[in-house]
Amino acid sequence: MIGIAGIGYTLGSLRIDNAARGIVDSELLESKIGVSHIARTAGEETSDLAVQAVEDLAKRHHFAPKDCECLIVVTQNPDGFGLPHTSAIVHAKLGLPESCAAFDISLGCSGFVYGLSTITAIMQQNGMSCGLLITADPYSKIIEDDDRDTSLLFGDGAAATLISERPLWQAGKYVFGTAGKYHRALRVNDDRKLDMNGRTVFTYSATAIPAAIKKTLAENSLDIDDIDCFLLHQGSKYIVDTIAKRLGVSDRAGFHAASYGNTVSSSLPILLAENVSTAAHTILLSGFGVGLSLGCIVLRRNSDAN
């Protein structure tokens, strides 16, 4: 059975101090937004971030480009104008074999969960044993620096997840959802800049996500007390705190992105790489945002993994 064997990631090399910008008062910044600094690229393209994440993966875990049979890049901010697909550019930069399948998925904050389901299904169906799921969404490409609704939240980053037949984590049953009627709540406007209706996003997150998490538990024949750690998309401190409180799991879920911001589809894999204790054996991931869309999954630690 294939699953997650390792994760590498990168963050934009620049840091912007949100407090020093004076866009909002300190109380709002600390209690609701929760992001003290945001990561920004120094001009790198989306594919450059993707390659940096793979390089970090190679430092943490054994990965040989020649072995890669499938590459998926999750992004809504591709290189150039999105043609060719960013995964083809990453494929070339990494020197992956021509027999490697490569394509993009256009999804935001739920993209890691959707991408994980997609790449494992493709690999299992076709007898593949080594794949890469890359999430890379530098929102600085589409954010106005003085927009208080977005510029204080989103940070640039990318993650590379190794999928192999010697996994550390194996996935259970997934739960997905789409509220397309709210598609305008997070969108790029006619000026090619990000526009967000924060109230709509919060209301959706605070109601749909607890229900989806409960459904995920039921689908996997688990109770809430069976979960060692809840990894919630780092939309904002207020959103994470609200969902955790409504589920009664504040002691097992938290906001961890204060020093770099909401990295969209890379939010969950970065959390998985850096904020899960080795004592945790069953964890639940929930991604939610653009679409509006959600994806939840239970991961179980493989006791046979090295």
Salt bridges, closest charged atoms under 4 A:
ASP17 OD2 - HIS37 NE2 3.84
GLU45 OE1 - LYS141 NZ 2.73
ASP48 OD1 - LYS93 NZ 2.70
ASP56 OD2 - ARG60 NE 2.69
ASP67 OD1 - LYS66 NZ 3.09
ASP225 OD1 - ARG252 NH2 3.83
ASP241 OD2 - LYS237 NZ 2.63
ASP251 OD1 - ARG252 NE 3.81
GLU274 OE2 - ARG60 NH2 2.88
